[in-house]
């Protein structure tokens, strides 16, 4: 008995040791689980065998992935290169139109200060702007240097695609082998928990995609109305930042609006602040409803789990909060957790 438990422990430790080297295969397995619904749908809809259904699903997935990569490379990279060329001038423009006039105004109210002190402050500000310019230039150069990792990325991508196709073909056999490791009742309970978690996980991903699309559309339309350059790139930046609760859209739009107002462009500044409020309000109203509709939670449960999860665990709590509620409901549904009703 003790030897069996030692063997199980060694197997678990070996699996954990392999995890850092297996992310490509793990991602392929998760992708196969995501595509399984499409594979089964094609099988039933067109009464075709699984290999053909897997091939069609795989080609559709490759087509969608290739389209996204093409749009990213052809549009976003071009805008990054253009932005890197205009960024130094943009930073200098901010300095001469915002920072330096502010210093001059402050200088008029600081007649009692020695000129050397004022000059040293101006020199310090100029050095700060130069450092900021160098930082952004280095950042852009490092982003462009990502091209050098393309050979390794292509190898990982090829392994990922091959593993995805093979796992999709063998997924029913994998499920049968896993089923053979458990007793019938245990497997039934695990199946209920697993199916609920998969449904909720897919629903969460779908909800985040829907929310990101809504944010992107609002940001893109708003920036187009304000006639802002690099609309696509900035809209994607807003979407990425909006996903992070520590930052949010305000970390991009509010400072940008303040700079625009200081530059004398009040229309742009007010428009960016209005866009920030619209995105924030719409997302906070829509988010609980979208999550509840896709994850099987009530709007109130979704809102409470998101709020408490974020308050207790921070960013990770946005994922773990709803996940814990879903796991609890799945365990209760499968009979693992039994709740006794108390009548007062």
Secondary structure, 3 states (H helix, E strand, C coil): CHHHHHHHHHHHHHHHHHHCCCHHHHHHHHHHHHHHHHHHHHHHHHCCCHHHHHHHHHHHHHHHHHHHHHHHHHHHHHHHHHHHHHHHHHHHHHHHHHHHHHHHHHHHCCCCCCHHHHHHHHHHHHHHHHHHHHHHHHHHHHHHHHHHHHHHHHHHHHHHHHHHHHHHHHHHHHHHHHHCCCCHHHHHHHHHHHHHHHHHHHHHHHHHHHHHHHHHHHHHHHHHHCCCCCHHHHHHHHHHHHHCCCCCCHHHHHHHHHHHHHCCCHHHHHHHHHHHHHHHHHHHHHHHHHHHHHHCCCHHHHHHHHHHHHHHHHHHHHHHHHHHHHHHHHHHHHCCCCCCCCCC
